[in-house]
Amino acid sequence: MSNNPTKAASLLTRDPHLSHLARMLHQQQTLLKEVRSLLPEQLARHCLHARISGTRLVLHVDSPAWSSKLRFHSRSLIQSLRSRAPNLRKVSIRLLFPETGQKPAHRGGKPPGHPSVVDAISDPELRRLLKRLRD
């Protein structure tokens, strides 16, 4: 075993799984650039990620307000991207909050810290894992 560090770029070309992920990422980045070019500049800045999944264009935005505005462009996006994805039929918009270290504001349901079914689970490891998922 060599003590020389391996360059990340060489790993991406040698490992078939990483190579596949790198190609997918490149395709998604190219699609995002194309989607952004079809949107008004102010809206384009809030479109953070794009991918095609089957017959669906999945877009990620950074707030519910921009999500609503983006929905108005769904039909024109589908029509414009038909040459790239002839089976494209629907646009799904997801929220993707930027890495700020802060969680989005609590919406609906029980307030944070409220006892729940998770707290009643007797197995400590399962309770810990479920709390981690919940929080």
Buried (B, 14 or more C-beta within 10 A) or exposed (E): EEEEEEEEEEEBEEEEEEEEEBEEEEBBEEBBEBBBEBBEEEBBEBBBBBBBEEEBBBBBBBBEEBBEBBEEBBEEBBEBBEEEBEEBEEBEBEEBEEEEEEEEEEEEEEEEEEEEEBEEBEEEEEBEEBEEEEE
